[in-house]
Amino acid sequence: MCPRGLGRSGRASTGTWLRVCNPRRTSGAATGSSRRAPPAPTYLLPPRTSAPAASPRPAHGCSGTPPGAPGSAHRGSPSHRHPERGPRPLPKAGGGRAGPATPGRGQSGVRCPLRYLAELHPEPGAVAVLLAGGAEAAALPHLDGGPRRPLAAPRRPRAVPDAEQAAGGGGGGGGGGVLADLVLHLPGHVAQRGGQRPGAAEALAALQQEPQPAQHLVRSLPARTHRAPGTGHRHREEEGGGGSVLAGLRQTPPAAGARWRRPRGGRRQDGGARAAPKGFPKLKNDTFLRAARGEETEHTPVWCMRQAGRYLPEFRETRAAQDFFATCRSPKLCCELTLQPLRRFPLDAAIIFSDILVVPQALGMEVVMVPGKGPTFPEPLKEVEDLLKLRKKVDVTAELGYVFQAITLTRHSLEGKVPLIGFSGAPWTLMSYMIEGGGSTTMSKAKSWLYRHPEASHQLLRLLADVVTDYLVGQVAAGAQALQLFESHAGHLGPEQFQEFALPYIRDIARGVKSKLKAEALPLVPMIIFAKDAHYALGDLAQAGYEVVGLDWTIRPQEARAQTGKDVTLQGNLDPCALYAPKEKIGELVKKMLEGFGTQRYIANLGHGLYPDMNPEHVGAFVEAVHAHSHHINKHS
């Protein structure tokens, strides 16, 4: 088959020949009419210094070797024999017409399924899929409506570069040679520094984590809506565990000159609507989700902010000698760190391991983790003119796709044990980091922008809100079952500033996420807002469109319930430092907290995250006390 793996720069993955079949091939013998030879294929990369080994010509008319390489029988035009002169531009989507298919006429006139996908996804950043062999390839029909012919025998894996061999990428993992012939450009696999994409080894390693690599790659293709000319009918093709995309390819092909349009709702900058990957294990413990929606629960669910943290010895061992943000960009490591606390404690939810500052990175800012200091921006925003350095349009799939991959991998690895929470920082909190250049006790630099540059502040906050909205929707598409928005620096704002510079964007994110989830037919997951130290705004937060309002430890449970009313679920409130107390005292504090909040419409948590020097056994005592006391209260109420 013919892969297409273009990145944002329009280039394909390093070290791989990518051939695009030309859809304008004419059919077999023509009766009484002249027939021109099929045009030479387009190769999108120059040849490697060591040419790949020849491979038999695969099905669907794609050549297995580049022109001029040993074993290549192709004789193209000089421009194709000399790729350094530059590739020919690809035909526009739907712009070509395949020749009529005739039984027994060989491969001419056949539109390659991957060429078909390439026309559906012409924009930079689209993910191409190479399903070489296996059940997926066998299921693909010819898309010009012609009769099927038997597929060729599975080809042997091509010679792979050293980087791929080091990654074990010569085959296996997906069946039918998928790993041997995959397009190495996984969605969103973008290094944060220098904008450089990973090599073959990293891409192969990431793909090998997937239980079904081919389906994983298909899932990352956005959906499209096709309108046939002369009709008013739209036909939706969506992904979903790979099966529904292949089902869409089996449908009647578009007529010549057909135009491809996005659905009216759910537009994204990286194109098309998203659908949640299917095939996840069935959820076994939905107590957290039921409590978030206000449904009755047998016990009060509990989880902890920063439950995947340095207080765990296994966390420190996994993170040893590993850069923090490099860890965040590794789906495998993020999955492992997310699962570690669940192996120790009977928690009712997991939260994906990541960081809120990946959003500024997606906007083009550099963030590094300095030991003993924390996250640091080498070049923070100082003047209004610095806003021009930020990306105005962010393709969240390209820039933050590693988070989406981690979520999908973790959902499968959880095996339905508990729900998975995705999250993001809220606009004001992200803005304060971007201007302060790191943590601050006063946030004076960031707050000065609110007074000196209110218009520029709103411009930045709007940009952040839009990116956060797309980011959270992408997390749901990847498999997140709930979302939490962290407004961690809300306490640095007074009531008036909060009303002007924080609350409007918190509301917009809730509305925007839910609107896009509906438009893209994604699950309407519960959303949590946690605005630390914003007890003066609890009533407004309860009306902001979130199912759950998180609380720090500075307000009494009864007061919080009185301000928020009975239509939202509350979460949190135990002082994190209470876990330094003896286990017996922890149990007493938990019982008092449950009596204050009640056991229904409540999710137990801390008022902030776990600290690095806390005893894991005391965390376990907290979790067990919540379950035990809530069971007892429910039983005797």
C-alpha positions in Angstrom: 0.0 0.0 0.0 1.1 3.6 -0.3 1.6 5.5 3.0 1.5 9.2 3.4 3.1 10.6 6.5 3.3 14.4 6.3 4.1 16.5 9.4 3.4 20.1 10.0 6.3 21.1 7.8 5.0 19.0 4.9 7.9 16.6 5.2 7.7 12.9 6.0 9.2 11.0 8.8 13.0 10.8 8.7 14.5 7.6 7.3 11.5 6.3 5.5 10.6 6.3 1.8 7.0 7.4 1.3 5.4 6.8 -2.0 2.0 8.2 -3.0 0.1 6.4 -5.7 -1.2 8.6 -8.5 -5.0 8.4 -8.7 -5.0 9.4 -12.4 -3.8 6.1 -13.6 -5.7 4.8 -16.7 -7.2 1.4 -16.9 -5.9 -1.6 -18.8 -6.1 -2.0 -22.5 -8.1 0.7 -24.2 -10.2 -0.1 -27.2 -9.6 2.2 -30.2 -8.1 5.0 -28.1 -4.5 6.0 -27.4 -3.3 5.2 -24.0 -0.6 7.1 -22.1 1.8 5.4 -19.7 1.0 5.8 -16.0 2.9 8.7 -14.5 5.8 8.0 -12.2 5.1 7.9 -8.5 6.0 10.7 -6.2 8.6 10.2 -3.5 8.5 12.6 -0.7 12.0 12.1 0.7 15.5 11.9 -0.8 17.1 8.5 -0.8 19.1 7.2 2.2 22.8 6.8 2.0 22.3 3.1 2.1 19.4 2.0 -0.1 16.8 -0.3 1.4 16.6 -3.8 0.2 14.3 -4.6 -2.6 10.9 -6.0 -1.8 8.2 -7.6 -3.9 5.7 -5.3 -5.4 2.9 -5.1 -2.9 -0.8 -5.1 -3.5 -2.7 -2.0 -4.7 0.0 -0.9 -7.1 2.6 0.5 -4.8 6.3 0.0 -5.3 8.3 -1.3 -2.5 11.6 0.3 -3.5 12.5 3.9 -4.3 13.6 4.7 -7.9 17.2 4.0 -8.6 17.5 1.7 -5.6 18.8 -1.8 -6.1 16.0 -4.0 -7.2 13.8 -1.2 -8.4 12.2 -1.9 -11.8 10.7 1.5 -12.0 11.9 3.9 -14.8 10.5 7.3 -14.0 11.2 10.7 -15.4 14.5 12.4 -14.4 12.8 14.4 -11.7 11.9 11.1 -10.1 15.2 9.6 -10.5 16.7 12.6 -8.8 14.5 13.3 -5.8 16.8 16.2 -4.7 15.1 18.3 -7.4 12.0 18.2 -5.2 8.8 16.2 -5.1 5.9 17.0 -7.4 3.0 18.6 -5.6 0.3 16.2 -4.5 -3.0 16.4 -6.4 -5.7 18.2 -4.5 -8.2 16.2 -2.5 -10.8 14.8 -4.8 -9.1 16.5 -7.8 -8.2 13.4 -9.8 -10.3 10.7 -11.4 -9.4 7.1 -11.4 -9.7 5.3 -14.7 -12.6 2.8 -15.1 -11.9 -0.5 -13.5 -12.1 -3.5 -15.7 -12.1 -7.1 -14.5 -8.7 -8.8 -15.0 -6.9 -5.6 -15.9 -4.2 -5.8 -13.3 -3.5 -2.9 -10.9 -4.1 0.0 -13.3 -7.3 2.0 -12.6 -7.2 1.0 -9.0 -7.3 3.7 -6.4 -5.1 2.8 -3.5 -6.9 2.9 -0.2 -4.1 4.9 1.4 -4.1 7.3 -1.5 -7.8 7.6 -0.7 -7.0 8.4 2.9 -4.4 10.9 1.8 -7.1 12.7 -0.2 -9.4 12.7 2.8 -6.6 14.1 5.0 -4.5 16.5 2.8 -3.7 19.0 5.5 -0.3 19.1 7.2 -0.2 17.1 10.4 -2.6 14.4 9.1 -1.6 11.0 10.2 -1.2 8.4 7.5 -1.6 4.7 8.2 0.1 1.8 6.6 -1.8 -1.4 7.1 0.5 -3.9 5.4 -0.9 -7.4 5.5 -3.1 -8.8 8.2 -6.9 -8.7 8.5 -7.1 -4.9 8.1 -5.4 -4.9 4.7 -7.3 -7.9 3.5 -10.6 -6.2 4.4 -9.9 -3.1 2.2 -11.7 -3.2 -1.1 -10.8 -1.4 -4.3 -12.3 2.0 -3.9 -13.1 2.6 -7.6 -16.0 0.2 -7.4 -14.2 -2.4 -9.4 -14.0 -6.1 -8.5 -11.6 -7.3 -6.0 -8.6 -9.3 -7.0 -6.7 -11.5 -4.5 -4.2 -9.7 -2.5 -0.5 -10.6 -3.0 1.2 -12.7 -0.4 2.4 -10.6 2.5 5.7 -9.0 1.6 8.8 -9.5 3.7 9.8 -6.6 6.0 11.9 -4.0 4.2 15.4 -3.2 5.4 15.1 -0.8 8.3 17.5 1.9 9.4 19.7 1.3 12.4 17.4 3.4 14.6 14.4 1.2 13.8 16.4 -2.0 14.4 17.5 -0.7 17.7 13.8 -0.1 18.6 12.9 -3.6 17.5 10.9 -2.2 14.7 11.5 -4.8 12.0 8.1 -6.4 12.6 5.8 -7.9 15.2 3.4 -6.1 17.5 0.7 -5.5 15.0 0.6 -8.6 12.8 1.0 -8.8 9.1 4.1 -6.6 9.0 2.5 -3.5 10.4 5.4 -2.4 12.4 7.8 -3.2 9.6 6.0 -0.9 7.2 4.4 1.6 9.4 4.5 5.3 8.9 6.8 6.5 11.7 5.1 9.8 12.1 2.8 9.2 15.1 0.3 12.0 15.8 1.4 14.7 18.2 4.9 13.1 18.7 6.6 16.5 18.6 9.7 17.4 20.7 9.0 20.5 22.7 12.5 22.1 22.1 13.5 23.0 18.6 10.2 21.7 17.1 12.0 18.6 15.9 10.1 15.3 15.4 11.4 12.1 17.0 13.4 9.5 15.2 12.3 6.1 14.1 13.3 4.5 17.4 11.1 6.6 19.5 8.1 6.4 17.2 8.4 2.6 17.0 8.8 2.3 20.7 5.7 4.4 21.3 3.7 2.3 18.8 4.8 -1.0 20.4 3.0 0.1 23.6 -0.3 -0.2 21.7 -2.1 -3.5 22.0 -3.5 -3.0 18.5 -1.0 -0.8 16.6 -2.9 -0.7 13.3 -6.2 0.3 15.0 -4.4 2.9 17.1 -3.0 4.6 14.0 -6.4 4.5 12.3 -8.1 6.0 15.4 -5.8 9.0 15.1 -7.3 9.9 11.7 -9.9 12.6 12.0 -13.4 12.0 10.6 -14.6 13.6 7.4 -18.0 14.3 5.9 -18.5 13.6 2.2 -21.1 15.3 0.1 -21.6 13.7 -3.3 -22.1 16.2 -6.2 -25.6 16.6 -7.3 -27.0 15.4 -4.0 -27.7 17.0 -0.7 -26.6 13.9 1.2 -23.8 13.8 3.7 -22.0 10.6 4.6 -20.0 10.6 7.8 -16.9 8.5 8.1 -15.5 8.2 11.6 -12.8 6.3 13.4 -13.4 4.0 16.3 -10.9 1.3 17.2 -10.1 1.1 13.5 -13.2 -0.8 12.6 -15.5 2.0 11.6 -12.9 3.7 9.5 -12.4 0.5 7.5 -16.1 0.2 7.3 -16.2 3.7 5.9 -13.7 2.7 3.2 -15.9 -0.2 2.3 -18.7 2.1 1.4 -19.5 3.4 -2.1 -16.5 5.5 -3.2 -17.0 9.2 -4.0 -17.9 10.1 -7.6 -15.3 11.9 -9.7 -15.0 15.6 -8.6 -16.6 14.9 -5.2 -15.8 17.6 -2.6 -14.8 16.7 0.9 -16.2 18.9 3.7 -15.8 19.1 7.4 -18.9 18.5 9.5 -20.7 21.7 10.4 -20.1 21.2 14.0 -16.9 20.4 15.9 -14.4 22.1 13.7 -10.8 21.8 14.7 -7.6 23.4 13.5 -6.1 20.0 12.7 -9.2 19.2 10.7 -12.4 17.3 11.2 -14.3 15.9 14.1 -12.9 13.4 16.6 -14.5 10.3 17.9 -13.5 8.5 21.1 -11.4 5.4 20.6 -13.5 2.3 21.2 -12.6 -1.1 22.6 -11.7 0.1 26.1 -12.3 -2.4 28.9 -15.6 -2.2 30.7 -15.5 0.1 33.7 -15.8 -2.0 36.9 -15.9 0.8 39.5 -18.0 3.9 38.5 -18.5 5.2 42.0 -16.5 8.4 41.3 -18.5 9.1 38.1 -21.8 8.5 39.8 -20.9 10.8 42.6 -19.8 13.5 40.2 -23.1 13.3 38.4 -25.0 13.5 41.7 -26.2 9.9 41.8 -26.4 7.8 44.9 -23.2 5.8 45.9 -22.6 3.0 48.3 -19.6 4.7 49.7 -17.9 8.1 49.2 -15.3 7.9 46.4 -11.8 9.1 47.1 -8.7 10.1 45.1 -5.8 12.5 45.8 -4.4 15.3 43.8 -0.7 14.5 43.0 -1.4 10.9 44.0 1.2 10.0 41.4 4.1 11.8 43.1 7.5 11.8 44.7 6.1 10.5 48.0 6.1 7.0 46.4 9.5 5.3 46.2 8.6 3.6 42.9 7.8 7.0 41.5 11.3 8.3 42.4 12.9 5.2 41.0 11.0 5.5 37.7 11.8 9.2 37.4 15.5 8.8 38.4 17.9 10.6 36.0 14.9 11.4 33.7 14.1 15.0 32.7 10.6 15.9 34.0 9.2 17.2 30.7 10.8 14.3 28.8 8.9 12.0 31.2 5.7 14.0 30.4 6.3 13.4 26.7 6.7 9.6 27.1 3.3 7.9 27.0 4.7 4.7 28.5 6.2 6.5 31.5 3.1 8.6 32.1 1.0 5.4 32.0 3.3 3.7 34.5 3.4 6.7 36.9 -0.4 7.0 36.7 -0.9 3.3 37.6 1.6 3.2 40.5 -0.7 4.6 43.3 -3.5 2.3 42.2 -1.3 -0.7 42.9 -0.9 0.5 46.5 -4.3 2.0 47.4 -8.0 1.2 46.6 -8.5 4.6 45.0 -11.7 5.3 43.1 -10.1 7.3 40.2 -6.9 7.8 38.4 -5.6 11.1 37.1 -3.2 11.1 34.1 0.4 12.0 34.9 1.2 15.2 33.1 1.7 18.9 33.9 -0.3 22.0 33.4 2.7 23.8 31.7 2.6 21.7 28.6 0.0 24.3 27.3 2.6 27.1 27.3 5.0 24.8 25.6 2.4 24.2 22.9 2.2 28.0 22.4 5.9 28.0 21.7 7.4 28.9 25.1 10.3 27.0 26.6 9.8 25.5 30.1 12.4 23.6 32.0 12.4 22.0 35.4 15.2 23.3 37.5 16.1 21.1 40.5 15.3 22.8 43.8 13.4 25.6 42.0 10.7 24.0 40.0 9.3 24.9 36.5 11.2 27.9 34.9 10.6 29.9 31.8 14.0 31.1 30.4 12.2 33.8 28.4 9.0 34.8 30.2 6.6 37.4 28.8 7.8 40.8 29.8 6.2 43.3 27.5 3.0 43.3 25.4 5.0 42.8 22.3 6.1 39.4 23.6 2.7 38.1 22.8 3.7 38.2 19.1 6.1 35.3 19.9 3.2 33.0 20.8 1.5 30.7 18.3 -1.9 32.1 17.5 -3.2 28.8 16.2 -2.3 25.7 18.0 -2.8 22.2 16.6 -3.3 20.4 19.9 -3.0 17.0 18.3 0.4 17.8 16.9 1.7 19.7 19.9 0.1 17.7 22.7 -0.7 14.4 21.1 1.7 12.7 23.5 -0.7 13.4 26.3 -3.6 11.9 24.2 -1.5 8.8 23.6 -0.7 8.5 27.3 -4.4 8.7 28.1 -5.4 6.1 25.5 -2.6 3.7 26.7 -3.5 4.2 30.4 -7.2 3.6 29.7 -6.3 0.2 28.3 -3.8 -0.5 31.0 -6.3 0.3 33.8 -8.4 -2.6 32.5 -11.6 -0.9 33.7 -10.5 -0.7 37.3 -11.4 2.9 37.8 -12.2 6.0 35.7 -9.3 8.1 34.3 -9.3 11.9 34.8 -7.7 14.3 32.4 -6.9 17.9 33.3 -5.5 21.3 32.4 -4.5 24.5 34.0 -6.9 27.4 33.8 -6.0 30.6 31.8 -5.2 32.9 34.7 -2.9 30.3 36.4 -1.1 29.6 33.1 -0.8 33.3 32.4 0.8 34.0 35.7 3.4 31.3 35.1 4.2 32.7 31.7 4.7 36.2 33.0 6.4 35.4 36.3 8.7 32.9 34.7 8.0 30.4 37.4 6.5 30.2 40.9 5.9 33.3 42.9 4.6 34.2 46.4 3.0 37.4 45.2 2.4 37.1 41.4 3.2 40.8 41.3 4.5 40.7 37.7 1.4 38.9 36.4 -1.0 41.0 38.4 0.7 44.2 37.1 -0.3 43.2 33.6 -4.0 43.1 34.7 -3.7 46.8 35.8 -1.3 48.1 33.1 -2.3 46.1 30.1 -5.9 44.9 30.6 -6.6 44.5 26.9 -3.4 42.5 26.3 -4.2 40.4 29.4 -7.7 39.6 27.9 -6.1 38.8 24.6 -3.7 36.3 26.2 -6.4 34.8 28.4 -8.7 34.3 25.4 -5.9 32.5 23.5 -5.2 30.3 26.5 -8.9 29.5 27.0 -9.3 28.5 23.3 -6.3 26.2 23.5 -7.3 24.7 26.8 -10.8 24.0 25.4 -9.4 22.1 22.4 -6.9 20.3 24.7 -9.6 19.1 27.0 -11.8 17.9 24.2 -8.8 16.0 22.8 -8.3 14.3 26.1 -11.9 13.1 26.0 -11.4 11.9 22.5 -8.4 10.0 23.7 -10.3 8.3 26.5 -10.5 10.6 29.5 -13.7 10.0 31.5 -13.7 13.2 33.6 -11.9 16.5 33.4 -10.5 18.8 36.1 -9.5 22.5 35.5 -6.9 23.8 38.0 -7.1 27.5 38.8 -4.3 27.1 41.3 -3.5 30.8 41.6 -7.0 32.1 42.1 -6.1 33.1 45.6 -3.8 35.8 44.3 -6.8 37.6 42.8 -9.3 39.7 44.7 -13.0 39.2 44.1 -13.2 42.0 41.5 -10.1 40.8 39.5 -11.4 37.2 39.7 -14.7 38.3 38.3 -13.0 40.0 35.4 -9.9 38.0 34.5 -10.6 34.4 35.7 -14.3 33.6 36.0 -15.4 34.5 32.4 -12.8 32.2 31.0 -13.6 29.4 33.4 -17.2 29.6 32.2 -16.2 29.8 28.5 -14.1 26.6 28.8 -17.0 24.7 30.4 -19.4 25.9 27.7 -16.9 25.3 24.9 -15.9 21.9 25.9 -19.4 20.7 26.3 -20.5 22.2 23.0 -17.6 20.6 21.1 -18.2 17.2 22.8 -21.8 17.3 21.6 -20.9 18.5 18.1 -18.3 15.7 17.8 -20.5 13.0 19.3 -18.1 12.5 22.2 -19.1 11.5 25.8 -20.3 14.4 28.0 -17.9 13.7 30.8 -18.2 15.3 34.3 -16.1 18.4 34.7 -14.4 19.6 37.9 -13.3 23.2 38.7 -10.7 23.6 41.5 -10.0 27.3 42.2 -7.7 27.3 45.2 -8.4 29.9 47.8 -11.3 31.3 45.9 -13.9 30.7 48.6 -15.3 34.2 48.0 -16.4 32.9 44.5 -17.9 29.5 45.4 -21.4 30.6 44.5 -20.3 31.8 41.0 -18.2 28.7 40.5 -21.2 26.5 41.3 -23.1 28.2 38.4 -20.1 28.1 36.0 -21.2 24.9 34.2 -19.1 22.3 36.2 -20.6 19.2 37.8 -18.1 19.3 40.6 -16.5 22.2 42.6 -13.2 21.4 44.3 -12.4 23.0 47.7 -9.2 23.7 49.6 -9.0 23.3 53.4 -9.7 27.0 54.3 -13.5 26.7 54.4 -15.9 24.7 56.6 -17.9 22.0 54.8 -21.2 23.4 55.9 -20.4 26.9 54.6 -19.2 25.5 51.3 -22.4 23.5 50.9 -24.5 26.5 51.8 -22.8 28.7 49.1 -22.8 26.1 46.3 -26.3 24.6 46.9 -27.5 21.1 46.2 -27.1 20.9 42.5 -23.3 20.4 42.3 -21.0 17.8 43.9 -18.2 19.0 46.2 -14.7 17.6 46.3 -11.7 17.8 48.6 -11.1 19.8 51.7 -8.8 17.8 54.0 -5.7 19.7 54.9 -2.8 17.8 53.2 -0.7 18.3 56.3 -3.2 16.2 58.2 -1.5 13.2 56.7 1.5 13.9 58.9 -0.7 12.9 61.9 -0.8 9.4 63.3 -3.1 7.0 61.5 -5.7 7.0 64.3 -5.9 10.8 64.1 -6.3 10.7 60.3 -9.3 8.4 60.8 -10.9 10.9 63.2 -10.4 13.8 60.8 -11.8 11.9 57.9 -14.9 11.0 60.0 -15.5 14.6 60.9 -15.0 15.7 57.3 -17.6 13.2 56.1 -20.1 14.3 58.7 -19.7 17.9 57.6 -20.1 17.2 53.8 -22.3 14.2 54.0 -21.6 11.0 52.0 -23.6 11.8 48.9 -22.8 14.4 46.2 -19.3 14.4 47.7 -15.9 13.1 46.5 -13.2 12.9 49.2 -9.9 14.4 48.5 -7.3 16.7 50.0 -7.4 20.5 49.8 -4.3 20.4 47.6 -1.8 17.9 46.4 0.3 15.4 48.3 3.7 16.6 49.5 6.9 14.7 48.6 7.9 13.9 52.1 4.6 12.2 53.1 4.4 8.6 54.3 2.6 6.4 51.8 1.2 4.4 54.6 -0.6 7.5 55.9 -2.1 8.0 52.4 -3.4 4.5 52.5 -4.9 5.2 56.0 -6.7 8.2 54.6 -8.2 6.2 51.7 -9.3 3.3 53.9 -10.8 5.7 56.4 -13.0 7.4 53.8 -14.3 4.0 52.6 -14.9 2.6 56.1 -16.6 5.6 57.6 -18.7 6.4 54.6 -19.9 2.8 54.5 -20.8 3.0 58.2 -22.6 6.3 57.8 -24.6 5.1 54.8 -25.5 1.9 56.6 -26.9 3.7 59.7 -28.5 6.7 58.0 
